[in-house]
Amino acid sequence: MCNIETIWNRILVHEGEQFETISGLPFTYEIAGNIFLPDRANQNIPRSEFEKAIAVGLPIDGPGEISDLVRGSAYIWAVLHDRRIRQAEW
C-alpha cells in the first residue's frame, strides 16, 4: 500500500485535470500548499483529510463510507479511486 507522500505527489501531478465524482459530476482541483481546492465546491480540504481516508484502507466502497470521517468525501473518494492516482495498486 502506498503512503500519503506517494499518493499526495500523484495528486499534485494531476492538479488541474478533470476528475469525476461517483455520480459522474466533473471537477478539477488546485493545490495550495497542503490544501485541496475542488472547483465545484467552496471547500478547503486539508491533506490530513486524505490521510484519514487512506487510514480506513483502500479501496473504499464509496464516499458514504467516509462521510462521517472526512470533509469533502465525494472529492476525496473520486480522486483516490481514479486510475491516475491509484495506478492499479488498490
Biopython code that builds the backbone (N, CA, C, O; Angstrom):
import numpy as np
from Bio.PDB.StructureBuilder import StructureBuilder

atoms = [
    (1, "MET", "N", (0.844, -1.185, 0.000)),
    (1, "MET", "CA", (0.000, 0.000, 0.000)),
    (1, "MET", "C", (0.884, 1.241, 0.000)),
    (1, "MET", "O", (1.906, 1.295, 0.684)),
    (2, "CYS", "N", (0.477, 2.216, -0.766)),
    (2, "CYS", "CA", (1.212, 3.474, -0.847)),
    (2, "CYS", "C", (1.002, 4.302, 0.417)),
    (2, "CYS", "O", (-0.016, 4.193, 1.099)),
    (3, "ASN", "N", (1.986, 5.117, 0.697)),
    (3, "ASN", "CA", (1.850, 6.034, 1.831)),
    (3, "ASN", "C", (1.302, 7.375, 1.337)),
    (3, "ASN", "O", (1.177, 7.596, 0.132)),
    (4, "ILE", "N", (0.980, 8.254, 2.262)),
    (4, "ILE", "CA", (0.396, 9.540, 1.914)),
    (4, "ILE", "C", (1.328, 10.375, 1.042)),
    (4, "ILE", "O", (0.853, 11.108, 0.175)),
    (5, "GLU", "N", (2.628, 10.284, 1.247)),
    (5, "GLU", "CA", (3.566, 11.068, 0.426)),
    (5, "GLU", "C", (3.450, 10.682, -1.045)),
    (5, "GLU", "O", (3.372, 11.549, -1.915)),
    (6, "THR", "N", (3.438, 9.395, -1.316)),
    (6, "THR", "CA", (3.331, 8.918, -2.697)),
    (6, "THR", "C", (2.006, 9.336, -3.304)),
    (6, "THR", "O", (1.961, 9.837, -4.427)),
    (7, "ILE", "N", (0.930, 9.133, -2.562)),
    (7, "ILE", "CA", (-0.398, 9.472, -3.067)),
    (7, "ILE", "C", (-0.530, 10.979, -3.265)),
    (7, "ILE", "O", (-1.054, 11.418, -4.289)),
    (8, "TRP", "N", (-0.069, 11.773, -2.314)),
    (8, "TRP", "CA", (-0.167, 13.230, -2.440)),
    (8, "TRP", "C", (0.640, 13.730, -3.637)),
    (8, "TRP", "O", (0.208, 14.650, -4.332)),
    (9, "ASN", "N", (1.798, 13.138, -3.883)),
    (9, "ASN", "CA", (2.600, 13.526, -5.057)),
    (9, "ASN", "C", (1.843, 13.233, -6.344)),
    (9, "ASN", "O", (1.906, 14.019, -7.290)),
    (10, "ARG", "N", (1.132, 12.117, -6.393)),
    (10, "ARG", "CA", (0.320, 11.808, -7.580)),
    (10, "ARG", "C", (-0.802, 12.832, -7.731)),
    (10, "ARG", "O", (-1.107, 13.265, -8.842)),
    (11, "ILE", "N", (-1.408, 13.214, -6.625)),
    (11, "ILE", "CA", (-2.468, 14.222, -6.656)),
    (11, "ILE", "C", (-1.907, 15.543, -7.189)),
    (11, "ILE", "O", (-2.553, 16.207, -7.999)),
    (12, "LEU", "N", (-0.726, 15.923, -6.746)),
    (12, "LEU", "CA", (-0.082, 17.153, -7.223)),
    (12, "LEU", "C", (0.156, 17.120, -8.730)),
    (12, "LEU", "O", (-0.082, 18.111, -9.422)),
    (13, "VAL", "N", (0.620, 15.997, -9.231)),
    (13, "VAL", "CA", (0.932, 15.867, -10.661)),
    (13, "VAL", "C", (-0.308, 16.077, -11.524)),
    (13, "VAL", "O", (-0.206, 16.591, -12.638)),
    (14, "HIS", "N", (-1.473, 15.687, -11.021)),
    (14, "HIS", "CA", (-2.698, 15.753, -11.824)),
    (14, "HIS", "C", (-3.575, 16.964, -11.503)),
    (14, "HIS", "O", (-4.737, 17.020, -11.907)),
    (15, "GLU", "N", (-3.014, 17.930, -10.777)),
    (15, "GLU", "CA", (-3.719, 19.173, -10.488)),
    (15, "GLU", "C", (-4.186, 19.821, -11.792)),
    (15, "GLU", "O", (-3.426, 19.901, -12.757)),
    (16, "GLY", "N", (-5.429, 20.278, -11.815)),
    (16, "GLY", "CA", (-5.980, 20.955, -12.990)),
    (16, "GLY", "C", (-6.614, 20.025, -14.003)),
    (16, "GLY", "O", (-7.293, 20.493, -14.917)),
    (17, "GLU", "N", (-6.417, 18.723, -13.871)),
    (17, "GLU", "CA", (-7.034, 17.766, -14.782)),
    (17, "GLU", "C", (-8.455, 17.467, -14.319)),
    (17, "GLU", "O", (-8.800, 17.681, -13.157)),
    (18, "GLN", "N", (-9.271, 16.972, -15.240)),
    (18, "GLN", "CA", (-10.659, 16.681, -14.901)),
    (18, "GLN", "C", (-10.790, 15.316, -14.234)),
    (18, "GLN", "O", (-10.200, 14.329, -14.673)),
    (19, "PHE", "N", (-11.574, 15.287, -13.168)),
    (19, "PHE", "CA", (-11.934, 14.070, -12.448)),
    (19, "PHE", "C", (-13.451, 14.010, -12.408)),
    (19, "PHE", "O", (-14.113, 14.967, -12.810)),
    (20, "GLU", "N", (-14.021, 12.899, -11.930)),
    (20, "GLU", "CA", (-15.469, 12.779, -11.806)),
    (20, "GLU", "C", (-15.829, 12.199, -10.455)),
    (20, "GLU", "O", (-15.167, 11.296, -9.944)),
    (21, "THR", "N", (-16.911, 12.751, -9.882)),
    (21, "THR", "CA", (-17.438, 12.177, -8.649)),
    (21, "THR", "C", (-18.090, 10.836, -8.981)),
    (21, "THR", "O", (-18.235, 10.486, -10.152)),
    (22, "ILE", "N", (-18.479, 10.096, -7.962)),
    (22, "ILE", "CA", (-19.119, 8.799, -8.173)),
    (22, "ILE", "C", (-20.408, 8.944, -8.991)),
    (22, "ILE", "O", (-20.806, 8.015, -9.692)),
    (23, "SER", "N", (-21.055, 10.107, -8.899)),
    (23, "SER", "CA", (-22.287, 10.335, -9.659)),
    (23, "SER", "C", (-22.025, 10.913, -11.050)),
    (23, "SER", "O", (-22.963, 11.229, -11.781)),
    (24, "GLY", "N", (-20.752, 11.050, -11.411)),
    (24, "GLY", "CA", (-20.390, 11.484, -12.756)),
    (24, "GLY", "C", (-20.227, 12.980, -12.940)),
    (24, "GLY", "O", (-20.071, 13.445, -14.069)),
    (25, "LEU", "N", (-20.260, 13.749, -11.853)),
    (25, "LEU", "CA", (-20.069, 15.197, -11.979)),
    (25, "LEU", "C", (-18.590, 15.526, -12.162)),
    (25, "LEU", "O", (-17.765, 15.132, -11.337)),
    (26, "PRO", "N", (-18.243, 16.244, -13.231)),
    (26, "PRO", "CA", (-16.838, 16.582, -13.467)),
    (26, "PRO", "C", (-16.363, 17.685, -12.527)),
    (26, "PRO", "O", (-17.128, 18.567, -12.139)),
    (27, "PHE", "N", (-15.091, 17.612, -12.174)),
    (27, "PHE", "CA", (-14.474, 18.674, -11.380)),
    (27, "PHE", "C", (-12.976, 18.676, -11.630)),
    (27, "PHE", "O", (-12.396, 17.679, -12.060)),
    (28, "THR", "N", (-12.372, 19.808, -11.354)),
    (28, "THR", "CA", (-10.917, 19.918, -11.332)),
    (28, "THR", "C", (-10.555, 20.425, -9.942)),
    (28, "THR", "O", (-11.432, 20.754, -9.143)),
    (29, "TYR", "N", (-9.271, 20.484, -9.664)),
    (29, "TYR", "CA", (-8.845, 20.988, -8.356)),
    (29, "TYR", "C", (-7.514, 21.699, -8.476)),
    (29, "TYR", "O", (-6.747, 21.491, -9.416)),
    (30, "GLU", "N", (-7.270, 22.546, -7.491)),
    (30, "GLU", "CA", (-5.975, 23.187, -7.317)),
    (30, "GLU", "C", (-5.429, 22.744, -5.972)),
    (30, "GLU", "O", (-6.176, 22.349, -5.077)),
    (31, "ILE", "N", (-4.122, 22.818, -5.848)),
    (31, "ILE", "CA", (-3.466, 22.533, -4.578)),
    (31, "ILE", "C", (-2.767, 23.813, -4.131)),
    (31, "ILE", "O", (-1.991, 24.403, -4.882)),
    (32, "ALA", "N", (-3.049, 24.229, -2.917)),
    (32, "ALA", "CA", (-2.389, 25.389, -2.320)),
    (32, "ALA", "C", (-1.715, 24.912, -1.045)),
    (32, "ALA", "O", (-2.348, 24.805, 0.006)),
    (33, "GLY", "N", (-0.427, 24.626, -1.150)),
    (33, "GLY", "CA", (0.296, 24.053, -0.015)),
    (33, "GLY", "C", (-0.201, 22.649, 0.254)),
    (33, "GLY", "O", (-0.012, 21.752, -0.568)),
    (34, "ASN", "N", (-0.830, 22.452, 1.388)),
    (34, "ASN", "CA", (-1.404, 21.153, 1.732)),
    (34, "ASN", "C", (-2.930, 21.202, 1.732)),
    (34, "ASN", "O", (-3.585, 20.467, 2.469)),
    (35, "ILE", "N", (-3.484, 22.076, 0.897)),
    (35, "ILE", "CA", (-4.938, 22.233, 0.809)),
    (35, "ILE", "C", (-5.395, 21.871, -0.602)),
    (35, "ILE", "O", (-4.849, 22.358, -1.592)),
    (36, "PHE", "N", (-6.397, 21.018, -0.672)),
    (36, "PHE", "CA", (-7.037, 20.580, -1.906)),
    (36, "PHE", "C", (-8.266, 21.458, -2.123)),
    (36, "PHE", "O", (-9.126, 21.546, -1.247)),
    (37, "LEU", "N", (-8.354, 22.111, -3.287)),
    (37, "LEU", "CA", (-9.428, 23.065, -3.568)),
    (37, "LEU", "C", (-10.204, 22.619, -4.810)),
    (37, "LEU", "O", (-9.784, 22.913, -5.929)),
    (38, "PRO", "N", (-11.327, 21.914, -4.636)),
    (38, "PRO", "CA", (-12.118, 21.499, -5.801)),
    (38, "PRO", "C", (-12.888, 22.690, -6.381)),
    (38, "PRO", "O", (-13.351, 23.556, -5.639)),
    (39, "ASP", "N", (-13.019, 22.728, -7.692)),
    (39, "ASP", "CA", (-13.676, 23.872, -8.330)),
    (39, "ASP", "C", (-15.193, 23.847, -8.210)),
    (39, "ASP", "O", (-15.826, 24.885, -8.403)),
    (40, "ARG", "N", (-15.794, 22.723, -7.904)),
    (40, "ARG", "CA", (-17.255, 22.616, -7.816)),
    (40, "ARG", "C", (-17.798, 23.002, -6.442)),
    (40, "ARG", "O", (-19.011, 23.134, -6.275)),
    (41, "ALA", "N", (-16.942, 23.179, -5.481)),
    (41, "ALA", "CA", (-17.407, 23.457, -4.123)),
    (41, "ALA", "C", (-16.504, 24.493, -3.471)),
    (41, "ALA", "O", (-15.318, 24.596, -3.785)),
    (42, "ASN", "N", (-17.070, 25.232, -2.587)),
    (42, "ASN", "CA", (-16.301, 26.212, -1.839)),
    (42, "ASN", "C", (-15.777, 25.533, -0.576)),
    (42, "ASN", "O", (-16.182, 25.852, 0.542)),
    (43, "GLN", "N", (-14.872, 24.593, -0.789)),
    (43, "GLN", "CA", (-14.311, 23.821, 0.320)),
    (43, "GLN", "C", (-12.797, 23.866, 0.271)),
    (43, "GLN", "O", (-12.192, 23.812, -0.800)),
    (44, "ASN", "N", (-12.204, 23.964, 1.430)),
    (44, "ASN", "CA", (-10.765, 23.792, 1.580)),
    (44, "ASN", "C", (-10.593, 22.449, 2.265)),
    (44, "ASN", "O", (-10.960, 22.291, 3.430)),
    (45, "ILE", "N", (-10.042, 21.492, 1.559)),
    (45, "ILE", "CA", (-9.901, 20.146, 2.107)),
    (45, "ILE", "C", (-8.418, 19.906, 2.396)),
    (45, "ILE", "O", (-7.624, 19.753, 1.467)),
    (46, "PRO", "N", (-8.044, 19.872, 3.663)),
    (46, "PRO", "CA", (-6.637, 19.661, 4.004)),
    (46, "PRO", "C", (-6.150, 18.261, 3.622)),
    (46, "PRO", "O", (-6.928, 17.308, 3.574)),
    (47, "ARG", "N", (-4.894, 18.164, 3.361)),
    (47, "ARG", "CA", (-4.253, 16.877, 3.071)),
    (47, "ARG", "C", (-4.553, 15.874, 4.185)),
    (47, "ARG", "O", (-4.670, 14.678, 3.919)),
    (48, "SER", "N", (-4.676, 16.339, 5.409)),
    (48, "SER", "CA", (-4.950, 15.448, 6.538)),
    (48, "SER", "C", (-6.265, 14.692, 6.369)),
    (48, "SER", "O", (-6.416, 13.596, 6.909)),
    (49, "GLU", "N", (-7.221, 15.262, 5.624)),
    (49, "GLU", "CA", (-8.481, 14.553, 5.358)),
    (49, "GLU", "C", (-8.221, 13.351, 4.441)),
    (49, "GLU", "O", (-8.848, 12.303, 4.599)),
    (50, "PHE", "N", (-7.307, 13.501, 3.493)),
    (50, "PHE", "CA", (-6.924, 12.377, 2.636)),
    (50, "PHE", "C", (-6.236, 11.295, 3.474)),
    (50, "PHE", "O", (-6.460, 10.102, 3.267)),
    (51, "GLU", "N", (-5.405, 11.722, 4.413)),
    (51, "GLU", "CA", (-4.726, 10.772, 5.303)),
    (51, "GLU", "C", (-5.733, 9.954, 6.102)),
    (51, "GLU", "O", (-5.569, 8.743, 6.254)),
    (52, "LYS", "N", (-6.773, 10.610, 6.613)),
    (52, "LYS", "CA", (-7.811, 9.904, 7.366)),
    (52, "LYS", "C", (-8.510, 8.867, 6.492)),
    (52, "LYS", "O", (-8.761, 7.744, 6.930)),
    (53, "ALA", "N", (-8.820, 9.247, 5.261)),
    (53, "ALA", "CA", (-9.490, 8.320, 4.341)),
    (53, "ALA", "C", (-8.596, 7.135, 4.008)),
    (53, "ALA", "O", (-9.062, 5.997, 3.974)),
    (54, "ILE", "N", (-7.335, 7.388, 3.768)),
    (54, "ILE", "CA", (-6.381, 6.320, 3.443)),
    (54, "ILE", "C", (-6.250, 5.363, 4.618)),
    (54, "ILE", "O", (-6.101, 4.156, 4.427)),
    (55, "ALA", "N", (-6.305, 5.900, 5.831)),
    (55, "ALA", "CA", (-6.168, 5.062, 7.031)),
    (55, "ALA", "C", (-7.311, 4.062, 7.165)),
    (55, "ALA", "O", (-7.148, 3.027, 7.810)),
    (56, "VAL", "N", (-8.464, 4.356, 6.567)),
    (56, "VAL", "CA", (-9.591, 3.420, 6.585)),
    (56, "VAL", "C", (-9.219, 2.142, 5.836)),
    (56, "VAL", "O", (-9.670, 1.047, 6.174)),
    (57, "GLY", "N", (-8.393, 2.310, 4.823)),
    (57, "GLY", "CA", (-7.973, 1.196, 3.977)),
    (57, "GLY", "C", (-8.564, 1.356, 2.591)),
    (57, "GLY", "O", (-9.759, 1.615, 2.444)),
    (58, "LEU", "N", (-7.747, 1.206, 1.599)),
    (58, "LEU", "CA", (-8.174, 1.340, 0.208)),
    (58, "LEU", "C", (-8.278, -0.029, -0.433)),
    (58, "LEU", "O", (-7.460, -0.901, -0.140)),
    (59, "PRO", "N", (-9.243, -0.245, -1.286)),
    (59, "PRO", "CA", (-10.237, 0.704, -1.771)),
    (59, "PRO", "C", (-11.358, 0.927, -0.754)),
    (59, "PRO", "O", (-11.549, 0.152, 0.183)),
    (60, "ILE", "N", (-12.081, 2.010, -0.979)),
    (60, "ILE", "CA", (-13.253, 2.366, -0.169)),
    (60, "ILE", "C", (-14.467, 2.195, -1.082)),
    (60, "ILE", "O", (-14.441, 2.634, -2.232)),
    (61, "ASP", "N", (-15.517, 1.570, -0.586)),
    (61, "ASP", "CA", (-16.681, 1.258, -1.428)),
    (61, "ASP", "C", (-17.331, 2.485, -2.053)),
    (61, "ASP", "O", (-17.798, 2.419, -3.190)),
    (62, "GLY", "N", (-17.370, 3.584, -1.346)),
    (62, "GLY", "CA", (-17.981, 4.800, -1.870)),
    (62, "GLY", "C", (-17.782, 5.924, -0.879)),
    (62, "GLY", "O", (-17.332, 5.685, 0.242)),
    (63, "PRO", "N", (-18.109, 7.158, -1.270)),
    (63, "PRO", "CA", (-17.905, 8.286, -0.381)),
    (63, "PRO", "C", (-18.722, 8.209, 0.909)),
    (63, "PRO", "O", (-18.317, 8.770, 1.927)),
    (64, "GLY", "N", (-19.846, 7.534, 0.880)),
    (64, "GLY", "CA", (-20.655, 7.392, 2.087)),
    (64, "GLY", "C", (-19.938, 6.653, 3.199)),
    (64, "GLY", "O", (-20.241, 6.844, 4.377)),
    (65, "GLU", "N", (-18.990, 5.811, 2.827)),
    (65, "GLU", "CA", (-18.228, 5.050, 3.818)),
    (65, "GLU", "C", (-17.305, 5.935, 4.653)),
    (65, "GLU", "O", (-16.914, 5.560, 5.758)),
    (66, "ILE", "N", (-16.958, 7.107, 4.125)),
    (66, "ILE", "CA", (-16.050, 8.011, 4.843)),
    (66, "ILE", "C", (-16.672, 9.369, 5.151)),
    (66, "ILE", "O", (-15.987, 10.256, 5.658)),
    (67, "SER", "N", (-17.958, 9.546, 4.854)),
    (67, "SER", "CA", (-18.582, 10.867, 5.008)),
    (67, "SER", "C", (-18.626, 11.354, 6.448)),
    (67, "SER", "O", (-18.614, 12.562, 6.683)),
    (68, "ASP", "N", (-18.677, 10.445, 7.419)),
    (68, "ASP", "CA", (-18.657, 10.854, 8.826)),
    (68, "ASP", "C", (-17.240, 11.089, 9.338)),
    (68, "ASP", "O", (-17.048, 11.605, 10.439)),
    (69, "LEU", "N", (-16.267, 10.714, 8.546)),
    (69, "LEU", "CA", (-14.867, 10.786, 8.953)),
    (69, "LEU", "C", (-14.142, 12.009, 8.392)),
    (69, "LEU", "O", (-13.301, 12.604, 9.067)),
    (70, "VAL", "N", (-14.474, 12.380, 7.146)),
    (70, "VAL", "CA", (-13.740, 13.457, 6.460)),
    (70, "VAL", "C", (-14.685, 14.480, 5.845)),
    (70, "VAL", "O", (-15.847, 14.183, 5.568)),
    (71, "ARG", "N", (-14.174, 15.685, 5.636)),
    (71, "ARG", "CA", (-14.886, 16.704, 4.859)),
    (71, "ARG", "C", (-14.572, 16.474, 3.389)),
    (71, "ARG", "O", (-13.452, 16.102, 3.038)),
    (72, "GLY", "N", (-15.560, 16.695, 2.533)),
    (72, "GLY", "CA", (-15.322, 16.552, 1.096)),
    (72, "GLY", "C", (-15.185, 15.112, 0.656)),
    (72, "GLY", "O", (-14.387, 14.809, -0.231)),
    (73, "SER", "N", (-15.948, 14.223, 1.258)),
    (73, "SER", "CA", (-15.798, 12.789, 0.982)),
    (73, "SER", "C", (-15.995, 12.442, -0.492)),
    (73, "SER", "O", (-15.320, 11.550, -1.006)),
    (74, "ALA", "N", (-16.906, 13.128, -1.182)),
    (74, "ALA", "CA", (-17.134, 12.832, -2.600)),
    (74, "ALA", "C", (-15.884, 13.106, -3.425)),
    (74, "ALA", "O", (-15.549, 12.338, -4.327)),
    (75, "TYR", "N", (-15.193, 14.201, -3.117)),
    (75, "TYR", "CA", (-13.988, 14.566, -3.860)),
    (75, "TYR", "C", (-12.813, 13.671, -3.470)),
    (75, "TYR", "O", (-12.053, 13.222, -4.329)),
    (76, "ILE", "N", (-12.675, 13.422, -2.199)),
    (76, "ILE", "CA", (-11.590, 12.560, -1.736)),
    (76, "ILE", "C", (-11.736, 11.172, -2.335)),
    (76, "ILE", "O", (-10.768, 10.607, -2.845)),
    (77, "TRP", "N", (-12.938, 10.621, -2.277)),
    (77, "TRP", "CA", (-13.162, 9.280, -2.840)),
    (77, "TRP", "C", (-12.856, 9.276, -4.336)),
    (77, "TRP", "O", (-12.169, 8.383, -4.832)),
    (78, "ALA", "N", (-13.371, 10.282, -5.053)),
    (78, "ALA", "CA", (-13.182, 10.333, -6.507)),
    (78, "ALA", "C", (-11.706, 10.375, -6.886)),
    (78, "ALA", "O", (-11.276, 9.671, -7.799)),
    (79, "VAL", "N", (-10.944, 11.186, -6.196)),
    (79, "VAL", "CA", (-9.520, 11.310, -6.513)),
    (79, "VAL", "C", (-8.776, 10.031, -6.156)),
    (79, "VAL", "O", (-7.988, 9.529, -6.957)),
    (80, "LEU", "N", (-9.018, 9.500, -4.967)),
    (80, "LEU", "CA", (-8.288, 8.300, -4.539)),
    (80, "LEU", "C", (-8.616, 7.076, -5.382)),
    (80, "LEU", "O", (-7.817, 6.141, -5.439)),
    (81, "HIS", "N", (-9.768, 7.061, -6.036)),
    (81, "HIS", "CA", (-10.160, 5.901, -6.830)),
    (81, "HIS", "C", (-10.019, 6.112, -8.328)),
    (81, "HIS", "O", (-10.400, 5.246, -9.116)),
    (82, "ASP", "N", (-9.481, 7.240, -8.721)),
    (82, "ASP", "CA", (-9.195, 7.483, -10.133)),
    (82, "ASP", "C", (-7.949, 6.684, -10.530)),
    (82, "ASP", "O", (-7.002, 6.566, -9.752)),
    (83, "ARG", "N", (-7.964, 6.149, -11.726)),
    (83, "ARG", "CA", (-6.860, 5.296, -12.191)),
    (83, "ARG", "C", (-5.512, 6.006, -12.168)),
    (83, "ARG", "O", (-4.480, 5.364, -11.970)),
    (84, "ARG", "N", (-5.507, 7.330, -12.369)),
    (84, "ARG", "CA", (-4.251, 8.079, -12.373)),
    (84, "ARG", "C", (-3.621, 8.136, -10.984)),
    (84, "ARG", "O", (-2.400, 8.238, -10.859)),
    (85, "ILE", "N", (-4.433, 8.072, -9.960)),
    (85, "ILE", "CA", (-3.928, 8.154, -8.591)),
    (85, "ILE", "C", (-3.676, 6.755, -8.023)),
    (85, "ILE", "O", (-2.636, 6.514, -7.410)),
    (86, "ARG", "N", (-4.611, 5.846, -8.220)),
    (86, "ARG", "CA", (-4.456, 4.503, -7.634)),
    (86, "ARG", "C", (-3.455, 3.637, -8.392)),
    (86, "ARG", "O", (-2.837, 2.744, -7.811)),
    (87, "GLN", "N", (-3.296, 3.897, -9.674)),
    (87, "GLN", "CA", (-2.350, 3.151, -10.512)),
    (87, "GLN", "C", (-2.429, 1.648, -10.295)),
    (87, "GLN", "O", (-1.404, 0.975, -10.195)),
    (88, "ALA", "N", (-3.652, 1.123, -10.222)),
    (88, "ALA", "CA", (-3.936, -0.312, -10.063)),
    (88, "ALA", "C", (-3.354, -0.904, -8.788)),
    (88, "ALA", "O", (-3.166, -2.117, -8.699)),
    (89, "GLU", "N", (-3.065, -0.056, -7.794)),
    (89, "GLU", "CA", (-2.500, -0.546, -6.543)),
    (89, "GLU", "C", (-3.576, -0.894, -5.521)),
    (89, "GLU", "O", (-3.286, -1.562, -4.528)),
    (90, "TRP", "N", (-4.799, -0.459, -5.743)),
    (90, "TRP", "CA", (-5.915, -0.839, -4.882)),
    (90, "TRP", "C", (-7.181, -0.853, -5.691)),
    (90, "TRP", "O", (-8.251, -1.149, -5.157)),
]
sb = StructureBuilder()
sb.init_structure("model")
sb.init_model(0)
sb.init_chain("A")
sb.init_seg("    ")
for serial, (resi, resn, name, xyz) in enumerate(atoms, 1):
    if name == "N":
        sb.init_residue(resn, " ", resi, " ")
    sb.init_atom(name, np.array(xyz, "f"), 0.0, 1.0, " ", f" {name:<3s}", serial, name[0])
structure = sb.get_structure()
